[in-house]
Amino acid sequence: MTKSAAPKRHLPTSPFKAPVAPPLKHFAVGDRVTHDLFGLGRVIGIEDGIAALVDFGPTQERILSPYAKMSKL
C-alpha cells in the first residue's frame, strides 16, 4: 500500500524560509527559444497560459505550459 505524498506546508512560526516558487515563463510571438528535445525555434502562436506553438524548422510543436524544457534566448 502506497501513500500519496502531500505537499509540505510552511508554518508561519518556522525559523526556515518558505520555498520560493519559480516565476512563470512568458513567451510572445516572434521570440527565439531553445527546447531540450527539439532544439532552436521561433514562437509562432500563443494560447494564453496553456501552450505555445513553436516552429523548429522541420516541425511545428505545441509546447504546453509550464514550459519546463523550453527557455527564451
N, CA, C and O atoms as a DFTB+ gen file, in Angstrom:
292 C
 N C O
     1  1       0.836      -1.171       0.000
     2  2       0.000       0.000       0.000
     3  2       0.888       1.243       0.000
     4  3       1.771       1.378       0.847
     5  1       0.656       2.144      -0.942
     6  2       1.466       3.349      -1.022
     7  2       0.632       4.562      -0.675
     8  3      -0.565       4.621      -0.955
     9  1       1.288       5.526      -0.061
    10  2       0.629       6.785       0.276
    11  2       1.006       7.831      -0.762
    12  3       2.129       7.840      -1.267
    13  1       0.086       8.688      -1.068
    14  2       0.426       9.791      -1.955
    15  2       1.057      10.896      -1.107
    16  3       0.570      11.222      -0.024
    17  1       2.120      11.448      -1.607
    18  2       2.839      12.474      -0.857
    19  2       2.110      13.802      -0.956
    20  3       1.916      14.344      -2.044
    21  1       1.715      14.308       0.183
    22  2       1.067      15.615       0.230
    23  2       2.143      16.687       0.193
    24  3       3.225      16.490       0.746
    25  1       1.871      17.815      -0.447
    26  2       2.878      18.881      -0.467
    27  2       3.122      19.393       0.947
    28  3       2.196      19.538       1.745
    29  1       4.393      19.663       1.235
    30  2       4.738      20.171       2.559
    31  2       4.283      21.617       2.680
    32  3       4.450      22.411       1.754
    33  1       3.724      21.942       3.797
    34  2       3.282      23.315       4.009
    35  2       4.247      24.021       4.936
    36  3       4.906      23.389       5.762
    37  1       4.328      25.309       4.801
    38  2       5.237      26.112       5.597
    39  2       4.457      26.737       6.741
    40  3       3.425      27.376       6.538
    41  1       4.973      26.539       7.947
    42  2       4.337      27.134       9.117
    43  2       4.882      28.539       9.330
    44  3       6.086      28.754       9.196
    45  1       4.029      29.495       9.656
    46  2       4.489      30.875       9.850
    47  2       5.487      31.010      10.995
    48  3       6.276      31.955      11.003
    49  1       5.474      30.100      11.957
    50  2       6.389      30.178      13.097
    51  2       7.708      29.461      12.845
    52  3       8.564      29.426      13.729
    53  1       7.889      28.893      11.665
    54  2       9.098      28.151      11.343
    55  2      10.291      29.097      11.206
    56  3      10.149      30.188      10.654
    57  1      11.473      28.690      11.704
    58  2      12.663      29.531      11.556
    59  2      13.265      29.437      10.143
    60  3      14.181      30.188       9.807
    61  1      12.758      28.530       9.337
    62  2      13.268      28.354       7.983
    63  2      12.438      29.167       7.003
    64  3      11.243      29.372       7.213
    65  1      13.071      29.626       5.937
    66  2      12.364      30.411       4.932
    67  2      11.440      29.518       4.111
    68  3      11.731      28.346       3.873
    69  1      10.335      30.091       3.688
    70  2       9.392      29.357       2.845
    71  2      10.006      29.162       1.464
    72  3      10.709      30.046       0.975
    73  1       9.753      28.018       0.827
    74  2      10.282      27.824      -0.523
    75  2       9.652      28.834      -1.486
    76  3       8.460      29.133      -1.409
    77  1      10.472      29.338      -2.377
    78  2      10.019      30.334      -3.338
    79  2       9.659      29.631      -4.639
    80  3      10.459      28.867      -5.179
    81  1       8.461      29.888      -5.139
    82  2       8.036      29.301      -6.409
    83  2       8.766      30.004      -7.554
    84  3       8.890      31.228      -7.542
    85  1       9.253      29.241      -8.548
    86  2       9.930      29.882      -9.678
    87  2       8.935      30.741     -10.465
    88  3       7.758      30.395     -10.558
    89  1       9.404      31.861     -11.031
    90  2       8.498      32.723     -11.792
    91  2       7.989      32.009     -13.043
    92  3       8.693      31.186     -13.628
    93  1       6.773      32.328     -13.440
    94  2       6.199      31.726     -14.641
    95  2       6.900      32.272     -15.874
    96  3       7.253      33.450     -15.931
    97  1       7.096      31.412     -16.852
    98  2       7.740      31.828     -18.093
    99  2       6.675      32.397     -19.024
   100  3       5.599      31.819     -19.176
   101  1       6.983      33.531     -19.643
   102  2       6.073      34.169     -20.587
   103  2       6.778      34.289     -21.933
   104  3       7.915      34.753     -22.013
   105  1       6.101      33.871     -22.969
   106  2       6.644      33.956     -24.320
   107  2       5.704      34.791     -25.179
   108  3       4.500      34.846     -24.931
   109  1       6.268      35.435     -26.187
   110  2       5.485      36.232     -27.122
   111  2       5.774      35.730     -28.538
   112  3       6.803      35.105     -28.790
   113  1       4.854      36.013     -29.448
   114  2       5.040      35.631     -30.846
   115  2       6.304      36.311     -31.371
   116  3       6.490      37.517     -31.208
   117  1       7.159      35.523     -31.999
   118  2       8.408      36.037     -32.548
   119  2       9.616      35.773     -31.669
   120  3      10.747      35.957     -32.120
   121  1       9.413      35.346     -30.424
   122  2      10.539      35.053     -29.538
   123  2      11.333      33.863     -30.049
   124  3      10.762      32.868     -30.497
   125  1      12.660      33.973     -29.979
   126  2      13.537      32.845     -30.287
   127  2      13.670      32.020     -29.019
   128  3      13.887      32.570     -27.940
   129  1      13.541      30.703     -29.138
   130  2      13.579      29.814     -27.981
   131  2      14.464      28.607     -28.269
   132  3      14.793      28.308     -29.417
   133  1      14.833      27.933     -27.202
   134  2      15.524      26.666     -27.320
   135  2      14.786      25.649     -26.464
   136  3      14.306      25.964     -25.375
   137  1      14.703      24.427     -26.971
   138  2      13.991      23.345     -26.286
   139  2      14.965      22.179     -26.128
   140  3      15.746      21.893     -27.036
   141  1      14.920      21.507     -24.981
   142  2      15.852      20.411     -24.711
   143  2      15.743      19.282     -25.720
   144  3      16.744      18.627     -26.011
   145  1      14.578      19.040     -26.252
   146  2      14.374      17.928     -27.183
   147  2      14.390      18.368     -28.649
   148  3      14.979      17.684     -29.487
   149  1      13.752      19.499     -28.972
   150  2      13.576      19.919     -30.361
   151  2      14.638      20.893     -30.856
   152  3      14.793      21.054     -32.066
   153  1      15.372      21.543     -29.966
   154  2      16.429      22.471     -30.368
   155  2      15.938      23.901     -30.495
   156  3      15.061      24.336     -29.749
   157  1      16.522      24.642     -31.464
   158  2      16.201      26.056     -31.663
   159  2      14.892      26.223     -32.422
   160  3      14.560      25.430     -33.302
   161  1      14.152      27.280     -32.060
   162  2      12.895      27.532     -32.743
   163  2      12.417      28.948     -32.530
   164  3      13.066      29.743     -31.849
   165  1      11.268      29.259     -33.121
   166  2      10.652      30.586     -33.005
   167  2       9.180      30.397     -32.681
   168  3       8.490      29.586     -33.299
   169  1       8.709      31.164     -31.693
   170  2       7.299      31.092     -31.286
   171  2       6.442      31.710     -32.385
   172  3       6.677      32.848     -32.791
   173  1       5.438      30.955     -32.874
   174  2       4.565      31.465     -33.933
   175  2       3.118      31.603     -33.473
   176  3       2.271      32.101     -34.215
   177  1       2.836      31.163     -32.251
   178  2       1.481      31.293     -31.727
   179  2       1.456      31.074     -30.224
   180  3       2.273      30.330     -29.681
   181  1       0.512      31.727     -29.555
   182  2       0.374      31.614     -28.098
   183  2      -1.081      31.341     -27.749
   184  3      -1.988      31.989     -28.271
   185  1      -1.294      30.376     -26.862
   186  2      -2.598      30.161     -26.242
   187  2      -2.405      30.573     -24.788
   188  3      -1.692      29.896     -24.047
   189  1      -3.024      31.666     -24.369
   190  2      -2.772      32.283     -23.064
   191  2      -2.756      31.284     -21.914
   192  3      -3.776      30.683     -21.575
   193  1      -1.567      31.118     -21.318
   194  2      -1.406      30.270     -20.151
   195  2      -1.551      28.784     -20.390
   196  3      -1.489      28.001     -19.442
   197  1      -1.746      28.370     -21.648
   198  2      -1.974      26.955     -21.925
   199  2      -0.814      26.350     -22.713
   200  3      -0.246      25.337     -22.303
   201  1      -0.462      26.962     -23.833
   202  2       0.556      26.382     -24.703
   203  2       1.145      27.439     -25.634
   204  3       0.610      28.537     -25.788
   205  1       2.264      27.067     -26.246
   206  2       2.901      27.904     -27.259
   207  2       3.141      27.035     -28.485
   208  3       3.590      25.895     -28.364
   209  1       2.844      27.565     -29.657
   210  2       3.116      26.876     -30.913
   211  2       4.474      27.371     -31.402
   212  3       4.668      28.567     -31.621
   213  1       5.415      26.434     -31.572
   214  2       6.787      26.803     -31.903
   215  2       7.201      26.120     -33.198
   216  3       6.960      24.929     -33.394
   217  1       7.833      26.900     -34.086
   218  2       8.357      26.384     -35.349
   219  2       9.823      26.028     -35.132
   220  3      10.651      26.906     -34.890
   221  1      10.144      24.733     -35.219
   222  2      11.505      24.255     -35.040
   223  2      12.165      23.915     -36.373
   224  3      13.089      23.104     -36.417
   225  1      11.705      24.520     -37.443
   226  2      12.274      24.236     -38.763
   227  2      11.492      23.133     -39.447
   228  3      10.482      23.408     -40.094
   229  1      11.935      21.881     -39.318
   230  2      11.215      20.803     -40.000
   231  2       9.862      20.478     -39.363
   232  3       8.999      19.903     -40.026
   233  1       9.661      20.834     -38.096
   234  2       8.396      20.523     -37.422
   235  2       7.870      21.730     -36.666
   236  3       8.616      22.641     -36.308
   237  1       6.566      21.712     -36.435
   238  2       5.927      22.690     -35.557
   239  2       5.357      21.912     -34.390
   240  3       4.648      20.924     -34.583
   241  1       5.664      22.354     -33.173
   242  2       5.230      21.647     -31.979
   243  2       4.432      22.571     -31.068
   244  3       4.694      23.771     -30.983
   245  1       3.465      21.987     -30.398
   246  2       2.667      22.705     -29.404
   247  2       3.255      22.334     -28.049
   248  3       3.117      21.196     -27.600
   249  1       3.911      23.292     -27.396
   250  2       4.576      23.068     -26.123
   251  2       3.652      23.562     -25.012
   252  3       3.271      24.733     -24.988
   253  1       3.297      22.670     -24.099
   254  2       2.361      23.005     -23.026
   255  2       3.047      23.736     -21.882
   256  3       4.227      23.525     -21.602
   257  1       2.273      24.608     -21.224
   258  2       2.751      25.309     -20.045
   259  2       2.942      24.282     -18.941
   260  3       2.120      23.370     -18.853
   261  1       3.920      24.355     -18.127
   262  2       4.768      25.454     -17.684
   263  2       6.095      25.563     -18.427
   264  3       7.027      26.173     -17.904
   265  1       6.213      25.008     -19.597
   266  2       7.382      25.148     -20.467
   267  2       8.666      24.738     -19.756
   268  3       9.661      25.459     -19.818
   269  1       8.658      23.589     -19.080
   270  2       9.803      23.151     -18.275
   271  2      11.073      22.974     -19.092
   272  3      12.160      23.274     -18.597
   273  1      10.971      22.498     -20.323
   274  2      12.155      22.208     -21.121
   275  2      12.460      23.290     -22.149
   276  3      13.316      23.090     -23.011
   277  1      11.778      24.435     -22.079
   278  2      11.954      25.489     -23.069
   279  2      12.387      26.781     -22.385
   280  3      11.883      27.128     -21.317
   281  1      13.321      27.484     -23.007
   282  2      13.750      28.767     -22.466
   283  2      13.952      29.778     -23.594
   284  3      14.233      29.416     -24.737
   285  1      13.801      31.051     -23.238
   286  2      13.923      32.141     -24.206
   287  2      15.395      32.465     -24.431
   288  3      16.190      32.445     -23.492
   289  1      15.754      32.762     -25.670
   290  2      17.139      33.148     -25.994
   291  2      17.294      34.643     -25.924
   292  3      18.383      35.163     -26.162
